[in-house]
Amino acid sequence: MLNPTNHIARPVSRRRWLAAAAGVVLCLTGFGSARAADDTIKIGILHSLSGTMAISETTLKDVMLMLIDEQNKKGGLLGKKLEAVVVDPASNWPLFAEKARELITKDKVAVVFGCWTSVSRKSVLPVFKELNSILFYPVQYEGEESERNVFYTGAAPNQQAIPAVDYLMKEEKVKRWVLEGTDYVYPRTTNKILEAYLKSKGVAPDDIMTNYTPFGFSDWQTEVSKIKAFGSAGKKTAVVSTINGDANVPFYKELGNQGIKATDIPVVAFSVGEEELAGIDTKPLVGHLAAWNYFESIKAPANETFIKDWHAFTKNDKRTTNDPMEAHYIGFNMWVKAVEKVKSTDADKVIDALPGVEAPNLTGGVARMLPNHHITKPVFIGEIKANGQFDVVYKTKDLVPGDAWSKELDGSKDLIGDWVGKKCGNYNVKTDKCLGSGT
Amino acid sequence: MLANAFYRLRAVALAVLLVGFVVPAFAGPFEDAVGKFTTDDFSDTEEAIGVIAASGNPLAYPIISALHDERLMFDADSKKVYIRQTNGKAIEAATGAAVDSIPDSASSVRLNNRLRRTVEAALGGLTLLSPDLATRISAAQSVFKSHEETTLPTVEKALAKEADRTAKQALSEARAAIILFKSDASEADKLDAVATIKSRGDQDALGMLSDVGSDQPQSVVKAAAGAVSSIQSRLAMWSTVQNAWYGLSLGSVLLLAAIGLAITFGVMGVINMAHGEMVMLGAYTTFVVQEVIRTRYPALFDYSLLIAVPLAFLVAGAIGILVERSIIRFLYGRPLETLLATWGLSLVLQQAVRTVFGPTNREVDNPSWMSGAFDLGQITITYNRLWILCFTLAVFAILLLMLRFTALGLQMRAVTQNRRMAASMGIATSRVDALTFGLGSGIAGIAGVALSQIDNVSPNLGQSYIIDSFMVVVFGGVGNLWGTLVGAFSLGIANKFLEPVAGAVLGKIAILVLIILFIQKRPRGLFALKGRAVEA
């Protein structure tokens, strides 16, 4: 329901009247069943609160609660209060799909913010397509996807991996590369893209070594000494790490213990943020790098306010902020703007309204939702400092638009995602054809 | 050399003058360079380091070392640079004059990796003549790495007066590195340099010799190539030793995680899926102990693990006894129900820890005696792994002695071998059950203390060890501690020899396949128990 005080306070446009009238009619005709919660807009939060991914995802649930709380303090949305519906998919991929279905059909949420690993996203995709709802996905991922119902607010490979490698080539004159990753889809795809990219830049195949380790790997002795040996070939060597989650801590400990310093063999990581470093003594790691689109240490007024609000909301001034949190901040504000634009939470209307919507990011720029459902982001390279924070040593001049399909891979270099003009997630610009949902 | 000394003398005199009478108008290249730190620009900083390191100014060393430790502060507004000294006092970098305090607006001069290398090289050049032996050696090593031509005179000077053998060795290697890449050095000198570096024989030497480009004289290129292949073949031999060590180390971790299970599962026959959580509780006990020590008695930090070991044993042991009394004792002889109940229990414990301590990893630091590594020949042995190996063997020995020579040990063996006979001899079997389970859990807790040093302290810590622990116990032979020992080390070593060849993922799969095949052949594991206990 619209808030009556709002009607008096503001001049009411014709369209608003129509919307209100429509709302009243819907109410009177008893559209749907349980009407008690009709004066709220429900927002689904689909993040693991238990299991292996809880370490990363719990924070995202908290940040969503904070954003919803703040929006409610500003008067809600369309005159209604926002209500968070939190479910726990427990780091269990099939359970993600089940919980997503529950959120959409039972709780009738207008939008879902959630998922971390690519496999959980892939698991909920069919549900969102079938029930035509909206998912905001906040984590950097391997790309090669553009779906009508999903909005990707994390980085695509060209917004993280490629700029990081460019930086190492230019600044550190790196000639030899170790691609070290956890064995699943994100590192494998990213490394495939990086390998193609490095070869296109004239790096010999002999100068690239790719290693994979299982999830939660903890005995890094052999891997680290392999890196050490690979690095002693007289050419500057760097490690590009797509190691995910917990396994990072023993990896960095082993690096520190075996005395591999950033000045000798720098490691640039794509999944290590402030949160992950919280469990390690960072003194031996000073100078190792991470590439993200946001760092807590970036000095910008928006970021300072955000951190202050976060500390106040969590009642803990030691809680760190990180990149996926910023992605949710941007995604949530974009969704709010799109809903305000079409004055409805109807999925089709909001999906059509989102491309082109702009929302400020936390580092002083403005992110724009692109027709391929990815957003524009700045890329930062940070070096680990002794206090566990990152010192930004490089920043792209402009915002980088996210590519849904990598330009480096043969299979995808002709594809684009365009949900505005072509209404297609995998449009082949060479053959002028939409591949459809077959891929 | 004489000119150099004179220059130095003049620089010192100049510095004394400057310190005596601060005359800003008298700004020379040194002061200009110091001023460059205030622009917060990496290339300006690099330029400044170069000028300051070559200036011969007595403030050069304090400035560069402060820069290295992030103690060099600049204030962009007043364009002043300060050094925060290790004793907490502050001086102005350009003049050396003491200041009361550094303004709040000042921040430390930022470095990136390229600059960090420059700083290390400069610091090496500046400390070659340091009175402290360790500093001299590390200076020589950083000069070896940077092989900066300009440091050659200082290296030669240091070499001439060096008395210590190790330092002399390091210095002559540094000199060889410089000469090898010095364009105007003679061919004979370069050949000597190659020989010196070759005798060093490690990966750094290998890297340096592989770097010899085709612009060098033919004979030098050839000598370097020969040295590279000889170092490589020597390192290949060492890598076998290294793999064996890694295998021992992995084996010790497996053994440590599995000993507790060898009691609860091996001796008592309880399929204890909550075993990993006992390990996790031990790790969290370590965390709590370290937290208390950090806030109350920071001086005791190096002893934190020694304090944590008995506490972890008590915490995990008490919880083990509680679990046995409240759940497991009703389920003896019903393996499937035990499995489900303990699995449920493991989830409950995980969630409880997650609620109390939060889902994120907790930081457990290595005490200083467990950090770092030492070189043994051409292999690197990290202290934490070495200590864990010793610790594991100690725990194993104590447990074995306890089972062998104490009354409780005797009762335990009696109950597991023939419960009814033991009961009729007057042993309170249910009490022994509780104590045995408590002992197994307590040892798992101790394992947690050690594993907190090499792994994440998170609520999921236990899960990553439970499968491996069962694998070790089953492979070694259920009910036999020696079997567990042999099983753990053979799995560890096999794994580490497979890993370099097959990669970590395939290596692990290969091990599992081997175990499946082995169990087909010998269902009771390496050392099968014979007699009544098996049939019971």
Chai-1 contact restraints between the chains, C-beta under 6 A:
chainA,res_idxA,chainB,res_idxB,connection_type,confidence,min_distance_angstrom,max_distance_angstrom,comment,restraint_id
A,T52,B,N460,contact,1.0,0.0,6.0,A-B,restraint_1
A,A54,B,P359,contact,1.0,0.0,6.0,A-B,restraint_2
A,I55,B,P359,contact,1.0,0.0,6.0,A-B,restraint_3
A,I55,B,T360,contact,1.0,0.0,6.0,A-B,restraint_4
A,T58,B,P359,contact,1.0,0.0,6.0,A-B,restraint_5
A,D183,B,V505,contact,1.0,0.0,6.0,A-B,restraint_6
A,Y212,B,V505,contact,1.0,0.0,6.0,A-B,restraint_7
A,T213,B,A504,contact,1.0,0.0,6.0,A-B,restraint_8
A,P214,B,V505,contact,1.0,0.0,6.0,A-B,restraint_9
A,G216,B,S464,contact,1.0,0.0,6.0,A-B,restraint_10
A,S218,B,D455,contact,1.0,0.0,6.0,A-B,restraint_11
A,D219,B,L250,contact,1.0,0.0,6.0,A-B,restraint_12
A,Q221,B,Y246,contact,1.0,0.0,6.0,A-B,restraint_13
A,T222,B,Y246,contact,1.0,0.0,6.0,A-B,restraint_14
A,T222,B,E499,contact,1.0,0.0,6.0,A-B,restraint_15
A,T222,B,P500,contact,1.0,0.0,6.0,A-B,restraint_16
A,S232,B,Q203,contact,1.0,0.0,6.0,A-B,restraint_17
A,S232,B,L206,contact,1.0,0.0,6.0,A-B,restraint_18
A,S232,B,G207,contact,1.0,0.0,6.0,A-B,restraint_19
A,A233,B,S210,contact,1.0,0.0,6.0,A-B,restraint_20
A,G234,B,G207,contact,1.0,0.0,6.0,A-B,restraint_21
A,G234,B,S210,contact,1.0,0.0,6.0,A-B,restraint_22
A,G234,B,D211,contact,1.0,0.0,6.0,A-B,restraint_23
A,D246,B,N456,contact,1.0,0.0,6.0,A-B,restraint_24
A,V249,B,N456,contact,1.0,0.0,6.0,A-B,restraint_25
A,P250,B,I454,contact,1.0,0.0,6.0,A-B,restraint_26
A,P250,B,D455,contact,1.0,0.0,6.0,A-B,restraint_27
A,N257,B,A373,contact,1.0,0.0,6.0,A-B,restraint_28
A,N257,B,T382,contact,1.0,0.0,6.0,A-B,restraint_29
A,Q258,B,A373,contact,1.0,0.0,6.0,A-B,restraint_30
A,Q258,B,T380,contact,1.0,0.0,6.0,A-B,restraint_31
A,A262,B,N113,contact,1.0,0.0,6.0,A-B,restraint_32
A,T263,B,N113,contact,1.0,0.0,6.0,A-B,restraint_33
A,T263,B,R116,contact,1.0,0.0,6.0,A-B,restraint_34
A,T263,B,R117,contact,1.0,0.0,6.0,A-B,restraint_35
A,P266,B,N113,contact,1.0,0.0,6.0,A-B,restraint_36
A,A278,B,T360,contact,1.0,0.0,6.0,A-B,restraint_37
A,G279,B,N361,contact,1.0,0.0,6.0,A-B,restraint_38
A,G279,B,E363,contact,1.0,0.0,6.0,A-B,restraint_39
A,G279,B,N456,contact,1.0,0.0,6.0,A-B,restraint_40
A,D281,B,D365,contact,1.0,0.0,6.0,A-B,restraint_41
A,G287,B,N113,contact,1.0,0.0,6.0,A-B,restraint_42
A,G287,B,R116,contact,1.0,0.0,6.0,A-B,restraint_43
A,D391,B,R110,contact,1.0,0.0,6.0,A-B,restraint_44
A,V393,B,N112,contact,1.0,0.0,6.0,A-B,restraint_45
